[in-house]
Amino acid sequence: MKNLFFVSVAIGIFSGTSLSATAQSSVNLEQVNSTAPAGRSPKFIEGIEIKPTAGTTETPVKQKTAAGNSRTATNEETASIESLTPLQFKYAQLMNVEVEGVTNTTLFAEIDKWWGTRYKYGGANEHGMDCSAYTSTLVHNVYGLILARTSRDQYDNCTKLEKDELQQGDLVFFRTGRRGVSHVGFNLGNGYFTHASTSIGVTISNLSETYWTNKFVAGGRIVVPAAATD
């Protein structure tokens, strides 16, 4: 069983794009993550049990060990857990990562805002959006960068990557039609990506799923004008 209290996924690295290919280079932009407000941890994460202790204001946390026993978390661990938000727990569970690895709360809050929005070809608002509008909106609202409008143009403006080179913030491209790139998603790490699915709307999927494995074309690290990196 995974230990949910230690970071194993390093995220927060991202790169952006523009429509112009002039004087562009492939870069990673370090995302400054917002500080998560303190709040009560939910109980739905397996292996965590929170119980009050009489005569103290601290909340001891019981953590299951690999042997199936439990131990009380240290004060430092407890303080760290109490600073996490339900949003972090939710997406840690969805992506099967340790909760403390969900550091870019601005990104995941934006995903949560659009979660379940229905797919609509050519759409770009809360009433419906297509895949490239979703990646464009996500990147603009979180990072203040502008992507090309179509999945094909976004693909053309990227430095191509293999699956094992992908980082959070890279794009992932698929061929869902007869030819050419026709679908795009935003890579989150650990094999997961968020996208506007034609069947269920904005969601999270995994690159290891048979459908997406068969349709995968390439990853893309977005290029930006050199001036934007100064």
LUMSE-353615 format. One record per atom (N, C-alpha, C): x, y, z. Coordinates in steps of 0.2 Angstrom, whole numbers, padded with zeros to 4 digits, always signed. Example, Ala and Ser with C-alpha at 12.3 -4.5 7.8 and 13.67 -1.06 7.14 Angstrom:
+0066-0028+0039 +0062-0022+0039 +0066-0016+0039 +0064-0011+0035 +0068-0005+0036 +0064+0000+0039 
REM end
This chain:
+0004-0006+0000 +0000+0000+0000 +0004+0006+0000 +0002+0011-0004 +0006+0017-0004 +0006+0021+0002 +0011+0024+0004 +0011+0029+0010 +0009+0036+0007 +0003+0038+0009 +0000+0044+0007 +0003+0050+0010 +0009+0050+0014 +0011+0055+0017 +0018+0058+0015 +0020+0055+0010 +0027+0057+0007 +0026+0058+0000 +0030+0063-0002 +0030+0065-0010 +0033+0060-0014 +0030+0058-0019 +0034+0054-0024 +0033+0056-0031 +0028+0061-0032 +0027+0064-0039 +0029+0071-0039 +0034+0073-0042 +0036+0080-0043 +0033+0083-0048 +0028+0088-0047 +0025+0091-0052 +0025+0099-0051 +0022+0102-0056 +0022+0109-0056 +0027+0112-0062 +0029+0108-0066 +0033+0110-0072 +0029+0111-0078 +0030+0117-0081 +0025+0118-0087 +0028+0122-0092 +0026+0121-0098 +0029+0125-0104 +0023+0128-0108 +0023+0134-0111 +0018+0137-0115 +0019+0138-0122 +0014+0141-0125 +0015+0141-0133 +0012+0148-0135 +0013+0149-0141 +0010+0155-0145 +0009+0153-0152 +0005+0157-0156 +0003+0155-0162 +0009+0156-0167 +0014+0160-0165 +0019+0162-0170 +0025+0157-0169 +0028+0155-0174 +0034+0150-0174 +0041+0154-0174 +0040+0161-0174 +0046+0165-0175 +0050+0165-0168 +0057+0164-0169 +0061+0164-0163 +0059+0161-0157 +0057+0154-0158 +0054+0150-0152 +0059+0145-0150 +0058+0143-0144 +0062+0138-0141 +0058+0134-0136 +0060+0128-0135 +0056+0123-0131 +0059+0124-0124 +0054+0126-0119 +0056+0128-0112 +0051+0125-0107 +0054+0124-0101 +0049+0122-0096 +0049+0129-0091 +0043+0130-0089 +0042+0136-0085 +0040+0133-0078 +0043+0135-0073 +0042+0133-0066 +0036+0136-0064 +0031+0132-0062 +0025+0135-0059 +0025+0137-0052 +0023+0143-0050 +0023+0145-0043 +0016+0143-0040 +0016+0138-0036 +0010+0135-0033 +0007+0139-0028 +0001+0140-0028 -0003+0143-0022 -0002+0139-0016 -0002+0143-0010 -0002+0139-0004 -0009+0137-0002 -0009+0130-0001 -0016+0127+0001 -0018+0129+0008 -0024+0132+0009 -0027+0134+0015 -0028+0128+0020 -0027+0129+0026 -0028+0123+0031 -0035+0121+0031 -0036+0115+0032 -0043+0113+0033 -0043+0106+0035 -0049+0103+0037 -0050+0096+0039 -0049+0091+0034 -0045+0086+0035 -0044+0081+0030 -0050+0076+0029 -0053+0075+0023 -0058+0070+0023 -0056+0063+0024 -0061+0058+0025 -0060+0052+0028 -0059+0047+0022 -0060+0049+0016 -0061+0043+0011 -0055+0041+0008 -0049+0043+0010 -0043+0040+0008 -0041+0034+0012 -0040+0028+0009 -0039+0022+0012 -0032+0023+0016 -0032+0020+0022 -0026+0020+0026 -0026+0025+0031 -0030+0030+0031 -0030+0036+0035 -0036+0036+0040 -0035+0036+0046 -0040+0036+0051 -0039+0042+0056 -0044+0047+0057 -0043+0053+0061 -0047+0052+0067 -0044+0052+0073 -0048+0052+0079 -0046+0057+0084 -0051+0060+0088 -0049+0065+0093 -0046+0062+0099 -0042+0065+0102 -0039+0063+0109 -0041+0067+0114 -0044+0065+0120 -0046+0069+0125 -0040+0073+0128 -0042+0079+0130 -0037+0083+0133 -0032+0086+0129 -0032+0086+0122 -0028+0089+0118 -0031+0092+0112 -0028+0097+0109 -0031+0100+0103 -0028+0097+0097 -0023+0093+0098 -0020+0090+0092 -0025+0084+0089 -0024+0082+0083 -0028+0077+0080 -0023+0071+0078 -0022+0066+0082 -0018+0061+0080 -0020+0057+0074 -0016+0055+0069 -0018+0052+0063 -0015+0045+0063 -0019+0040+0062 -0017+0033+0062 -0015+0031+0055 -0009+0028+0054 -0007+0027+0047 -0006+0019+0047 -0008+0016+0042 -0007+0009+0041 +0000+0007+0039 +0004+0003+0042 +0010+0001+0039 +0010-0005+0034 +0016-0006+0031 +0016-0011+0026 +0014-0018+0029 +0015-0019+0035 +0013-0026+0039 +0005-0026+0040 +0002-0020+0039 -0005-0020+0041 -0007-0018+0048 -0002-0016+0052 -0003-0013+0058 -0004-0005+0057 -0005-0002+0063 -0006+0005+0062 -0001+0009+0067 +0001+0015+0065 +0005+0019+0070 +0002+0026+0070 +0004+0030+0075 +0002+0037+0075 +0007+0041+0072 +0004+0045+0068 +0009+0050+0064 +0012+0055+0069 +0018+0057+0067 +0022+0062+0071 +0018+0069+0070 +0020+0073+0075 +0017+0080+0075 +0018+0083+0068 +0024+0082+0066 +0026+0086+0059 +0021+0083+0054 +0020+0076+0054 +0016+0073+0048 +0009+0076+0049 +0006+0076+0055 +0000+0078+0057 -0001+0085+0054 +0003+0090+0056 +0003+0097+0054 +0003+0097+0046 +0007+0093+0043 +0007+0093+0036 +0000+0091+0033 -0003+0085+0036 -0009+0083+0033 -0015+0088+0034 -0015+0091+0040 -0020+0096+0041 -0020+0102+0036 -0014+0103+0033 -0014+0109+0029 -0016+0107+0022 -0018+0101+0020 -0020+0099+0014 -0027+0100+0013 -0030+0100+0007 -0037+0102+0006 -0040+0096+0003 -0047+0096+0003 -0051+0091+0000 -0049+0090-0008 -0048+0096-0011 -0046+0096-0018 -0040+0091-0019 -0035+0092-0015 -0029+0088-0016 -0030+0081-0015 -0034+0079-0010 -0036+0072-0008 -0040+0069-0014 -0044+0073-0017 -0049+0071-0022 -0044+0069-0028 -0040+0073-0031 -0036+0072-0037 -0030+0067-0035 -0028+0067-0029 -0023+0062-0028 -0026+0055-0028 -0032+0054-0026 -0035+0048-0027 -0037+0046-0034 -0039+0051-0038 -0041+0050-0045 -0035+0048-0049 -0029+0051-0047 -0023+0049-0051 -0018+0044-0048 -0021+0041-0042 -0017+0036-0039 -0010+0039-0037 -0009+0045-0034 -0003+0047-0032 -0004+0049-0025 +0002+0050-0021 +0002+0053-0014 -0001+0060-0014 -0005+0061-0009 -0008+0067-0009 -0004+0073-0009 +0002+0073-0005 +0007+0078-0005 +0010+0080-0011 +0009+0075-0016 +0012+0077-0023 +0007+0081-0027 +0001+0082-0025 -0004+0087-0029 -0002+0094-0026 +0003+0097-0029 +0005+0103-0026 +0002+0109-0030 +0001+0108-0037 -0002+0114-0041 -0009+0115-0040 -0011+0117-0034 -0019+0118-0033 -0022+0122-0038 -0019+0127-0040 -0022+0132-0045 -0024+0128-0051 -0020+0123-0054 -0021+0119-0059 -0027+0115-0058 -0027+0111-0052 -0032+0106-0051 -0039+0110-0049 -0039+0116-0047 -0045+0120-0045 -0048+0121-0052 -0044+0123-0057 -0047+0125-0064 -0050+0118-0067 -0046+0113-0066 -0049+0106-0069 -0056+0105-0066 -0056+0106-0059 -0062+0105-0055 -0068+0109-0058 -0066+0115-0059 -0071+0120-0062 -0075+0118-0068 -0071+0114-0073 -0073+0112-0079 -0076+0105-0079 -0074+0101-0074 -0076+0094-0073 -0083+0093-0075 -0084+0088-0080 -0090+0086-0082 -0094+0090-0088 -0090+0096-0089 -0093+0100-0095 -0094+0096-0101 -0100+0096-0104 -0101+0092-0110 -0097+0093-0116 -0095+0089-0120 -0091+0090-0126 -0096+0093-0131 -0094+0098-0134 -0097+0101-0140 -0092+0104-0145 -0093+0101-0151 -0088+0103-0156 -0088+0110-0158 -0083+0114-0157 -0083+0121-0158 -0084+0125-0152 -0086+0122-0147 -0088+0125-0141 -0082+0127-0137 -0083+0133-0133 -0078+0135-0129 -0080+0139-0122 -0086+0136-0119 -0088+0139-0113 -0091+0134-0109 -0094+0136-0103 -0097+0131-0099 -0103+0127-0102 -0106+0129-0107 -0111+0125-0110 -0109+0120-0115 -0102+0119-0116 -0099+0114-0120 -0093+0116-0123 -0088+0112-0123 -0082+0114-0127 -0079+0107-0130 -0074+0109-0135 -0071+0103-0138 -0064+0102-0135 -0060+0098-0137 -0054+0096-0134 -0049+0101-0134 -0048+0105-0140 -0043+0110-0140 -0045+0116-0137 -0051+0118-0136 -0054+0123-0133 -0052+0122-0125 -0053+0116-0123 -0052+0115-0116 -0044+0115-0114 -0040+0113-0118 -0033+0114-0117 -0031+0121-0117 -0034+0125-0122 -0032+0132-0123 -0034+0136-0116 -0041+0134-0114 -0043+0137-0108 -0039+0136-0102 -0038+0130-0101 -0034+0127-0095 -0027+0131-0095 -0024+0131-0100 -0017+0134-0101 -0017+0142-0100 -0022+0145-0103 -0023+0152-0102 -0025+0154-0095 -0030+0150-0092 -0032+0152-0085 -0027+0151-0080 -0023+0146-0081 -0018+0144-0075 -0012+0147-0076 -0009+0148-0083 -0003+0150-0084 -0002+0156-0088 -0008+0159-0090 -0008+0165-0094 -0005+0165-0101 -0005+0159-0104 -0002+0158-0110 -0007+0156-0115 -0006+0158-0122 -0011+0157-0127 -0009+0151-0131 -0013+0146-0132 -0012+0141-0137 -0016+0142-0143 -0014+0138-0149 -0017+0138-0155 -0024+0135-0154 -0029+0137-0158 -0036+0135-0157 -0037+0127-0158 -0034+0124-0163 -0035+0117-0165 -0030+0112-0162 -0032+0106-0162 -0027+0101-0159 -0022+0100-0164 -0023+0101-0171 -0018+0100-0176 -0013+0106-0175 -0015+0112-0174 -0011+0118-0174 -0007+0117-0167 -0010+0115-0162 -0006+0114-0156 -0001+0109-0156 -0002+0104-0160 +0003+0099-0161 +0009+0102-0165 +0007+0106-0170 +0012+0109-0175 +0017+0113-0171 +0014+0116-0165 +0018+0121-0161 +0022+0118-0156 +0022+0111-0155 +0026+0108-0150 +0032+0104-0152 +0037+0104-0147 +0042+0099-0148 +0040+0092-0146 +0040+0087-0151 +0037+0081-0150 +0041+0077-0144 +0037+0073-0141 +0040+0069-0135 +0037+0062-0135 +0041+0057-0132 +0039+0050-0131 +0035+0050-0125 +0032+0045-0123 +0028+0044-0117 +0032+0045-0111 +0038+0042-0111 +0043+0042-0105 +0046+0049-0104 +0045+0054-0109 +0048+0060-0108 +0043+0065-0105 +0036+0063-0105 +0031+0068-0103 +0032+0070-0096 +0030+0077-0095 +0030+0080-0088 +0023+0083-0088 +0021+0085-0081 +0015+0089-0080 +0015+0095-0084 +0010+0097-0088 +0010+0103-0092 +0011+0102-0099 +0014+0096-0101 +0015+0094-0108 +0008+0092-0111 +0007+0093-0118 +0001+0090-0121 +0002+0083-0123 -0004+0080-0124 -0004+0073-0127 -0009+0073-0133 -0006+0070-0138 -0010+0070-0145 -0012+0063-0147 -0018+0063-0150 -0021+0057-0152 -0024+0057-0159 -0024+0051-0163 -0027+0051-0169 -0033+0047-0168 -0039+0050-0167 -0045+0047-0166 -0050+0046-0173 -0047+0049-0178 -0051+0048-0184 -0047+0044-0189 -0048+0045-0196 -0044+0041-0200 -0037+0043-0201 -0036+0049-0201 -0029+0052-0202 -0028+0058-0198 -0021+0059-0196 -0019+0065-0193 -0021+0066-0186 -0019+0071-0182 -0020+0072-0175 -0027+0075-0175 -0031+0072-0171 -0038+0075-0170 -0041+0076-0163 -0036+0074-0158 -0038+0075-0151 -0032+0077-0147 -0033+0081-0142 -0028+0083-0138 -0030+0083-0130 -0025+0082-0126 -0026+0082-0119 -0020+0086-0115 -0021+0087-0109 -0016+0090-0105 -0013+0085-0100 -0007+0084-0100 -0004+0079-0096 -0003+0081-0089 -0005+0076-0084 -0005+0078-0077 +0001+0074-0073 +0003+0069-0076 +0008+0065-0073 +0006+0058-0071 +0010+0053-0070 +0008+0046-0068 +0004+0043-0073 +0005+0045-0079 +0001+0042-0085 -0006+0045-0086 -0008+0050-0081 -0015+0053-0082 -0015+0059-0086 -0020+0060-0089 -0021+0067-0093 -0028+0069-0092 -0029+0075-0093 -0036+0078-0093 -0038+0080-0100 -0044+0079-0102 -0046+0081-0108 -0054+0082-0109 -0056+0084-0114 -0063+0085-0115 -0065+0079-0120 -0068+0074-0117 -0070+0067-0120 -0077+0068-0124 -0077+0066-0130 -0083+0066-0134 -0089+0063-0131 -0087+0058-0126 -0093+0054-0123 -0095+0056-0117 -0090+0058-0112 -0092+0060-0106 -0090+0067-0104 -0087+0071-0108 -0086+0078-0107 -0079+0078-0103 -0078+0084-0100 -0071+0085-0096 -0070+0080-0091 -0064+0076-0091 -0063+0071-0087 -0055+0070-0086 -0054+0064-0083 -0047+0062-0083 -0046+0055-0085 -0041+0053-0089 -0040+0047-0092 -0033+0045-0091 -0031+0038-0093 -0025+0036-0092 -0022+0034-0099 -0016+0035-0100 -0012+0033-0106 -0012+0026-0107 -0012+0022-0102 -0011+0015-0102 -0018+0011-0104 -0023+0015-0104 -0030+0012-0106 -0029+0010-0114 -0032+0004-0115 -0031+0001-0122 -0033+0006-0128 -0038+0010-0127 -0041+0014-0132 -0035+0020-0133 -0033+0023-0128 -0029+0029-0128 -0022+0026-0131 -0020+0020-0128 -0013+0018-0131 -0013+0017-0138 -0019+0014-0141 -0019+0013-0148 -0020+0019-0152 -0022+0025-0149 -0023+0031-0153 -0018+0036-0152 -0013+0035-0147 -0008+0040-0145 -0003+0041-0151 -0002+0047-0153 +0003+0050-0158 +0009+0052-0155 +0009+0057-0150 +0015+0059-0147 +0013+0064-0141 +0018+0065-0137 +0017+0071-0132 +0020+0077-0136 +0018+0083-0133 +0021+0089-0135 +0023+0094-0130 +0029+0096-0130 +0031+0101-0126 +0031+0108-0129 +0027+0112-0127 +0025+0118-0130 +0030+0123-0131 +0031+0127-0137 +0036+0131-0138 +0033+0138-0137 +0038+0143-0134 +0036+0150-0133 +0041+0154-0136 +0039+0161-0138 +0044+0165-0140 +0049+0166-0135 +0056+0167-0138 +0061+0168-0133 +0060+0174-0128 +0057+0179-0131 +0056+0185-0126 +0052+0183-0120 +0047+0178-0121 +0043+0176-0115 +0047+0173-0110 +0053+0170-0111 +0057+0167-0106 +0061+0172-0102 +0062+0178-0104 +0066+0183-0101 +0064+0185-0094 
REM end
